[in-house]
Amino acid sequence: MAETYLTRAGHAKLGEDLKALMKQKTQLSLDIGEAREKGDLKENAEYHSAKEKMGEVMGLIGKIQDKLQSCKI
């Protein structure tokens, strides 16, 4: 795994971004649950949109966590 060099401000910014994404993940989980309760998932655009967005958010969370774990300040 490649090392990432960050300034203290950059490290703090990534930490803030991670917190914001975790909050967004929580909200998306709630949205998915609500959409699931509405019934047929095959034709439920809200459900598919929320699942797609959740995948994007989870990818970003993983990237930021990797950077923070391997970074040097």
C-alpha distances in whole Angstrom, upper triangle without the diagonal:
4,7,9,13,16,19,21,23,19,18,21,21,18,20,23,22,20,23,25,23,24,27,27,26,29,31,30,30,34,35,33,36,39,38,38,41,43,43,43,39,39,41,40,38,37,35,33,32,31,29,27,27,25,23,22,22,19,17,17,17,14,12,14,13,9,10,12,10,8,10,13,16
4,6,10,13,17,19,20,17,16,20,20,17,19,22,21,20,23,25,23,24,28,28,27,30,32,31,32,35,36,35,37,40,40,40,43,45,45,44,41,41,43,41,39,38,36,34,33,32,30,28,27,26,24,22,22,21,18,17,17,15,12,13,13,10,9,12,11,7,9,11,14
4,7,10,13,15,17,14,13,17,18,15,17,20,19,19,22,24,23,24,27,27,27,29,32,31,32,35,36,36,38,40,40,41,44,45,46,46,42,43,44,42,40,39,37,36,34,33,31,30,28,27,25,23,23,21,19,18,18,15,13,13,13,10,8,10,9,5,6,7,10
4,6,10,12,14,11,10,14,14,12,14,17,16,16,20,21,20,22,25,25,25,28,30,29,31,34,34,34,37,39,39,40,43,44,45,45,41,42,43,41,39,37,36,34,33,31,30,28,27,26,24,22,21,20,18,16,16,15,12,11,12,9,6,8,9,6,4,6,9
4,7,10,12,9,9,13,13,12,15,17,17,17,20,22,22,23,26,27,27,29,31,31,33,36,36,36,39,41,41,42,45,46,48,47,44,45,46,43,41,39,38,37,35,33,33,31,29,28,27,24,23,23,21,18,18,18,15,13,14,12,9,10,11,9,5,5,6
4,6,8,6,6,9,10,10,12,14,14,15,18,19,20,21,24,24,25,28,29,30,31,34,34,35,37,39,40,41,44,45,46,46,43,44,45,42,40,38,37,36,34,32,32,30,28,27,26,24,22,22,20,18,17,17,14,12,14,13,9,9,12,10,7,6,5
4,5,5,6,9,10,11,12,14,15,16,18,20,21,23,25,26,27,29,30,31,33,35,36,37,39,41,41,43,45,46,48,49,45,46,47,44,42,39,39,38,36,34,34,32,30,29,29,26,24,25,23,20,20,20,18,15,16,16,13,12,14,13,10,8,5
4,5,5,6,9,10,11,12,14,15,17,18,20,21,23,24,26,27,29,30,32,34,35,36,38,39,40,42,44,46,48,48,45,46,47,44,41,39,39,38,36,34,34,33,30,29,29,26,24,24,24,20,19,20,18,15,16,17,13,11,14,14,11,10,6
4,5,5,6,9,10,10,12,14,15,16,18,20,21,22,24,26,27,28,30,32,33,34,36,38,39,40,42,44,46,46,43,45,45,42,39,37,37,36,34,32,32,31,28,27,28,25,23,23,23,19,19,20,18,15,16,17,14,13,16,16,13,13,10
4,5,5,6,9,10,10,12,14,15,16,18,20,21,22,24,26,26,28,30,31,32,35,36,37,38,41,42,44,44,41,42,42,39,37,35,35,34,31,29,30,28,25,25,25,22,20,21,20,16,16,17,15,12,14,14,11,10,14,14,10,11,9
4,5,5,6,9,10,11,13,14,15,17,19,20,21,23,25,25,27,29,30,31,33,35,36,37,39,41,43,43,40,41,42,39,37,34,34,33,31,29,29,28,25,24,24,21,19,19,19,15,14,15,13,10,11,12,9,7,11,11,8,9,8
4,5,5,6,9,10,11,12,14,15,17,18,20,21,23,24,26,28,29,30,32,34,35,36,38,40,42,43,39,41,41,38,36,34,33,33,30,28,29,28,25,24,24,22,19,20,20,16,15,17,15,12,13,15,12,10,13,15,12,13,11
4,5,5,6,9,10,11,12,14,15,16,18,20,21,22,24,26,27,28,30,32,32,34,36,38,40,40,37,39,39,36,33,31,31,30,28,26,26,25,22,21,22,19,17,18,18,14,13,16,14,10,13,15,12,11,14,16,13,15,13
4,5,5,6,9,10,10,12,14,15,16,18,20,21,22,24,25,26,28,30,31,32,35,36,38,38,35,36,37,34,32,29,29,28,26,24,24,23,20,19,19,17,14,15,14,11,10,12,10,7,9,11,9,8,11,13,11,13,12
4,5,5,6,9,10,11,13,14,15,17,19,20,21,23,24,26,27,29,30,31,34,35,37,38,35,37,37,34,32,29,29,29,26,24,24,24,20,19,20,18,15,15,16,12,10,12,12,8,9,12,10,8,11,14,12,14,13
4,5,5,6,9,10,11,12,14,16,17,18,20,22,23,24,26,27,29,30,32,34,36,37,34,36,36,33,31,28,27,28,25,23,23,23,19,19,20,18,14,16,16,13,11,14,14,10,12,15,13,12,15,17,16,17,16
4,5,5,6,9,10,10,12,14,15,16,18,20,21,22,24,26,26,28,30,32,34,34,31,33,33,30,28,25,25,24,22,20,20,19,16,16,16,14,11,13,13,10,9,12,11,8,10,13,12,11,15,17,16,18,17
4,5,5,6,9,10,10,12,14,15,16,19,20,21,23,24,25,26,29,30,32,33,30,32,32,29,27,24,24,24,21,19,19,19,16,14,15,13,10,10,11,8,6,9,10,7,8,11,11,10,13,15,15,18,17
4,5,5,6,9,10,11,13,14,15,17,19,20,21,23,24,26,28,29,32,33,30,32,32,29,27,24,24,24,22,19,20,20,17,15,17,15,12,12,14,12,9,12,13,10,11,15,14,13,15,18,18,20,20
4,5,5,6,9,10,11,12,14,16,16,18,20,21,22,24,26,27,30,31,28,30,30,27,25,22,22,22,19,17,18,18,14,13,15,14,10,12,14,11,10,13,14,12,13,16,16,15,18,20,20,22,22
4,5,5,6,9,10,10,12,14,15,16,18,20,20,22,24,26,28,28,25,27,27,24,22,20,19,19,17,14,15,15,11,10,12,10,7,8,10,8,7,10,12,10,11,14,15,14,17,19,19,22,22
4,5,5,6,9,10,11,13,14,15,17,19,20,21,23,25,27,28,25,27,28,25,23,20,19,20,18,15,15,16,13,11,13,12,8,9,12,10,8,11,13,11,11,15,16,15,17,20,20,23,23
4,5,5,6,9,10,11,12,14,16,17,18,20,22,23,26,27,25,27,27,24,22,19,18,20,18,14,16,17,13,12,14,14,10,12,15,13,11,14,16,15,15,19,19,18,20,23,23,26,26
4,5,5,6,9,10,10,12,14,15,16,18,20,21,24,25,22,24,24,21,19,16,15,16,14,11,12,13,10,9,12,11,8,10,13,11,10,14,16,15,16,19,20,19,21,24,24,27,27
4,5,5,6,9,10,10,12,14,15,16,19,20,22,23,20,22,23,20,18,15,14,15,13,10,10,12,9,7,9,10,7,8,11,11,9,12,15,14,14,17,19,19,20,23,24,27,28
4,5,5,6,9,10,11,13,14,15,17,19,21,23,20,23,24,20,19,16,15,16,15,11,12,14,12,9,13,14,10,11,15,14,12,15,18,17,17,20,22,21,22,25,26,29,30
4,5,5,6,9,10,11,12,14,16,17,20,21,19,22,22,18,17,13,13,15,13,10,12,14,11,10,13,14,11,13,16,16,15,18,20,19,20,23,24,23,25,28,29,32,32
4,5,5,6,8,10,10,12,14,15,18,19,16,18,19,15,14,11,10,11,10,6,8,10,8,6,10,11,9,11,14,14,14,16,19,19,19,22,24,24,25,28,29,32,32
4,5,5,6,9,10,10,13,15,16,18,15,18,19,16,15,12,10,12,12,8,9,12,10,8,11,13,11,11,15,16,15,17,20,20,20,22,24,24,25,28,29,33,33
4,5,5,6,9,10,11,13,15,17,15,19,19,15,15,12,11,14,13,10,11,14,13,11,15,16,14,15,19,19,18,20,23,23,23,26,28,27,28,31,32,36,36
4,5,5,6,8,10,11,14,15,13,16,16,12,12,8,8,11,10,7,9,12,11,10,14,15,14,15,18,19,18,21,23,23,24,27,28,28,30,33,33,37,37
4,5,5,6,9,10,12,13,10,14,14,11,11,8,6,8,9,6,7,10,10,9,12,14,14,14,17,19,18,20,23,23,24,26,28,28,30,32,33,37,38
4,5,5,6,9,11,13,11,15,15,12,13,11,8,12,13,10,10,14,14,12,15,18,17,17,20,21,21,23,25,26,26,28,30,30,31,34,35,39,40
4,5,5,7,10,12,11,15,15,11,12,9,8,12,13,10,12,15,15,14,17,19,18,19,23,24,23,25,28,28,28,31,33,33,34,37,38,41,42
4,5,5,8,9,8,11,11,7,9,6,5,9,10,9,10,13,14,13,16,18,18,19,22,23,23,25,28,28,29,31,33,33,35,37,38,42,42
4,5,6,8,7,10,11,8,11,9,7,10,12,10,11,14,15,14,17,19,19,19,22,24,24,25,28,29,29,31,34,34,35,37,39,42,43
4,5,9,9,13,13,10,13,11,10,13,15,14,14,18,18,17,20,23,22,23,26,27,27,28,31,32,32,34,37,37,37,40,42,45,46
4,7,8,11,11,8,11,10,9,13,14,14,15,18,19,19,21,23,23,24,27,28,28,30,33,33,34,36,38,38,40,42,43,47,48
4,6,9,9,8,12,11,10,13,15,15,15,18,20,20,22,24,25,25,28,29,29,31,34,35,35,37,39,40,41,43,45,48,49
4,6,6,6,10,11,10,11,14,15,15,17,19,19,21,23,24,25,27,29,30,31,33,35,35,37,39,40,41,43,45,48,49
4,5,5,8,9,7,8,11,12,11,14,16,16,17,20,21,21,23,26,26,27,29,31,32,33,35,36,37,39,41,45,46
4,6,8,11,9,8,12,13,13,14,17,17,18,20,22,23,24,27,28,28,30,32,33,34,37,38,39,41,42,46,47
4,6,9,9,9,11,13,13,15,17,18,19,21,23,24,25,27,29,30,32,33,34,36,38,39,40,42,43,47,48
4,6,5,7,9,10,11,13,15,16,17,19,20,21,23,25,26,27,29,31,32,34,35,36,38,40,41,45,45
4,5,5,6,8,10,11,12,14,15,17,18,20,21,23,24,26,27,29,30,32,33,35,36,38,39,42,43
4,6,5,6,9,10,11,12,14,15,16,18,20,21,22,24,26,27,28,30,32,33,34,36,37,41,41
4,5,5,6,9,10,10,12,14,15,16,18,20,21,22,25,26,27,29,30,31,32,35,36,39,40
4,5,5,6,9,10,11,13,14,15,17,19,20,21,23,25,26,27,29,30,32,34,35,38,39
4,5,5,6,9,10,11,12,14,16,17,18,20,22,23,24,26,27,29,30,32,33,37,37
4,5,5,6,9,10,10,12,14,15,16,18,20,21,22,24,26,27,28,30,31,35,35
4,5,5,6,9,10,10,12,14,15,16,19,20,21,23,25,26,27,29,30,34,35
4,5,5,7,9,10,11,13,14,16,17,19,20,22,23,25,26,28,29,32,34
4,5,5,6,9,10,11,12,14,16,17,18,20,21,23,24,26,27,30,31
4,5,5,6,9,10,10,12,14,15,16,18,20,21,22,24,26,29,30
4,5,5,6,9,10,11,12,14,15,17,19,20,21,23,24,28,29
4,5,5,6,9,10,11,13,14,16,17,19,20,22,23,26,27
4,5,5,6,9,10,11,12,14,15,16,18,20,21,24,25
4,5,5,6,9,10,10,12,14,15,16,18,20,23,25
4,5,5,6,9,10,11,13,14,16,17,18,22,23
4,5,5,6,9,10,11,12,14,16,16,20,21
4,6,5,6,9,10,11,12,14,15,19,20
4,6,5,6,9,10,11,12,14,18,20
4,6,5,6,9,10,11,12,16,17
4,5,5,6,9,10,10,14,15
4,5,5,6,9,10,13,15
4,6,5,6,8,12,14
4,5,5,6,9,11
4,6,5,9,10
4,6,9,11
4,7,10
4,6
4
